[in-house]
Amino acid sequence: MGAPFIDIDLHGLFQDDAVKVIDKALKAADSSTYQIRLIHGYNRGTSLKNMIIDEYKYHPKVLRIQPGDNQGVTLLILREL
């Protein structure tokens, strides 16, 4: 059984490396996973944030994308609680 909440720190990663990490987490996510919290940072993280939105807005496992608890976090919601 997978974790209901997955945190991934993307600080210091280039976009293509971040995609690999996120794709791996999405592949590992099962029906018990509610969300993946992507920590990309704010000061230099806006390119990662934009990439996440563009790359995953139509992903079949992603129900929706929403801002996290601060500007440096984006949530991939996989299913409702």
C-alpha positions in Angstrom: 0.0 0.0 0.0 1.3 3.4 -0.9 1.5 6.6 1.2 -1.7 8.8 1.2 0.5 11.9 0.9 3.8 12.1 -1.0 6.2 15.0 -0.6 8.8 15.6 -3.3 11.5 18.3 -2.9 12.4 19.6 -6.4 14.9 22.3 -5.2 18.0 22.4 -7.5 16.6 20.2 -10.2 16.3 21.1 -13.9 12.9 20.7 -15.5 13.8 17.4 -17.2 15.1 15.9 -14.0 12.0 17.1 -12.1 9.7 15.5 -14.7 11.5 12.2 -14.2 11.1 12.4 -10.4 7.4 13.4 -10.6 6.7 10.7 -13.2 8.2 8.1 -10.9 6.1 9.2 -8.0 2.9 9.2 -10.2 3.7 5.7 -11.4 4.2 4.5 -7.8 1.0 6.2 -6.6 -1.8 3.8 -6.0 -5.5 4.1 -5.0 -4.5 5.0 -1.5 -2.6 8.1 -2.6 -4.5 11.4 -2.3 -1.9 13.9 -3.3 1.6 14.6 -4.3 3.1 17.8 -2.7 5.7 19.3 -5.0 8.1 21.6 -3.2 9.8 23.7 -5.9 10.6 26.9 -4.1 9.5 30.4 -4.9 12.5 32.7 -5.7 13.9 30.5 -8.5 11.0 27.9 -8.6 8.5 29.7 -10.9 9.8 27.9 -14.0 9.3 24.5 -12.2 5.9 25.6 -11.1 4.9 26.6 -14.7 6.3 23.3 -16.0 4.3 21.3 -13.5 1.1 23.0 -14.5 1.7 22.6 -18.2 3.1 19.0 -18.0 0.5 17.5 -15.6 -2.8 19.3 -16.2 -4.0 16.6 -18.5 -2.2 13.6 -16.8 -4.7 10.7 -16.4 -3.9 10.2 -12.7 -4.1 13.9 -11.8 -7.6 15.1 -10.8 -6.5 18.7 -10.5 -3.5 20.9 -9.7 -3.7 23.5 -6.9 -1.4 25.9 -5.1 0.0 24.6 -1.8 0.2 26.3 1.6 2.8 28.8 0.2 3.9 30.0 -3.2 6.8 27.5 -3.3 4.5 24.5 -3.3 2.2 23.0 -5.9 -0.2 20.1 -5.2 -1.1 17.3 -7.6 -4.5 16.1 -6.3 -5.0 12.5 -7.4 -8.3 11.9 -5.6 -10.6 13.5 -3.1 -10.2 12.8 0.6 
